[in-house]
C-alpha cells in the first residue's frame, strides 16, 4: 500500500506543476491533422516528419480519436506514466528488499530525488515524450538488472518501444542489445525474439514510404549546427554544468548512484546497463546538449536512481518488523519536503542563460495547466495568440494561405490546417533544414535554434504572406486582396533573416 501512496504523492506533485511546452504544439498539430483525416503532416501537401517521438505521437493520436484534446491528453498520459514509473520501481524493490524499513527508506528517497528535480517534474507533463521514456527505462533496467535478461522477449520489446519513443535512445540500449544477442541462443529462439522489433520495423517502413526518410527532419535541422566538435562538446559540458548548478541535489545523487551501480556491476548485463547510461551522457555532450534545462538528462536521473536503489537493496541487511509508524512518518515528511521545499536553491526563473539554456516551464507561465484552466485559454508573453484566430478566419474566408514563423508550434496549431506555416528554424521544413552552415546567422547558434538567412525566392515561391509589409493588419481586417500581392513582390534583399 505504501508503494502506491508514494506513487500517488509524486504524481500529485507532477500534477501541481503540469504544463505543456511550446514545442509540443508542433506534435499536437500533426496529431490534429491525422485525426481530421489529413494524415501525419504539418502543412497540407508536405510530407515532413517534424517530431522526434513516433510512439508518443501514436499514443496521442489514439487518445485523440476519442475526442480528447491533445493538450489535456498529454498531461493525463504524463500523470499516468508517472504513477506507473514509481509503482513499478517500488514493486521491484519490494520483491528484493530484506525488510520493510529498507523498502520505506529507498522508495521515499527515490521519490524525493525525482520530486526535487525541477526538470524531471516539469517534463513529465510537458507534452513531450519524457514521461513515456522514463517509464520504459525503469522497465528495461529492472528486466536487465534484476532478471538478468531471463525474459529476453519482454526486454527486447521494451527496448524497441524506447527507441521508437526517441531514436537517440539507441545509444542507451545498444550495449544491452549486444549482450542479449551475444548469448548462444538456438536459431528458433532468435526468430521468437524477432517479433518484438516489429513495431519499430513497421514505423521505419511507414516513415520511408510516407516521409521519404527514416530519420526525423529535426535531426537534419538541429544536429551539426556548431563549427566543429570542440565547440559542440564545450556547449554540451555547459549543459551538464547548468544541470549541476540548478538541479544540484538530484544531479549529484545521480553521480553517486551511478558509482554504486558501477561498483556492483559484476555481470555482463549489469555492466551493459552502466555503459548504456555513460554512452547516453557522452551523446548528449557530443551534440551540444539542449536549450531546455535538464530535459535531455532526466533519463539519466531516472536510470541512476533505479540502478542505485537496486544496488542498495542487494547490499543491505536487516530484519522484518512492525514499521507502520515509520512508514507513516516518512510518507508524511516526504510530502512536506516535496510540496514545500521543492525548488529551494538557486533558480534564475525565466531568464535565458548566457549559453542559451532556460527553464521552459517558467519561461511560458501561460502554458501551465493552472493558468490555462483559470484563463480559459493559452497565454504567451512573446506571441500575440490572437494572430492565430485572425489567420484561421482569414484562411476560411479567403482560402489557404502560407506564412513563416520562428516559433511555429502554438500559432500553427491554433490557426488550423488551412494556414501553412514555414518553420524558419527548419524543424518542419526540409528545405530550410538542409541549408548549409554558411546560411547560419550566428556561426555558433543557441542550442536548438539554428536561425538562418533564408533565400527570399523560396518564400516567394511558397506565396508567403508574411514577407509583405503590414500583413498582420491586412489579415486582421480580412483583406483578401493580400493574396495577390505576393506574386512578383520585390523584397529589398536576396535573403530573409529568420529571426
Buried (B, 14 or more C-beta within 10 A) or exposed (E): EBBEBBBBBBBBBBBBBBBBBBBBBBBBBBBBBBBEEBEBBBBBEBBBBBBBBBBBBBBBBEBBEEEBEBBBBBBBBBBBBBBBBBBBBBBBBBEBBBBBBBBBBBBBBBBBBBBBBBBBBBBBBBBBBBBBBBBBBBBBBBBBBBBEBEEBEBBBBBBBBBBBBBBBBBBBBBBBBEBBEEEEBEEEEEEEBEEBBEBBEEBBEEBEEEBEBEBBBBBBBBBBBBEEEEBBBBBBEBBBBBBBBBBBEBBEBBEEBBBBBBEBBEBBBBBBBBBBBBBBBEBBBBBBBBBBBBBBBBBBBBBBBBBBBBBBBEEBEEEEEEBEEBBEEBBEEBBEBBEEEBEEEEEBEEEBBEBBBBBBBBBBBBBBBEBBEEEEEBBBEEBEBEBBBBBBBBBEEBEBBBBBBEBBBBBBBBBBBBBBBBBBBBBBBBBBBEBEEEBBBEEBBBBBBBBBBBBBEBBBEBBBBBBBEEBBEBBBEEBBEBBEBBEEBEEEEEBBEBE
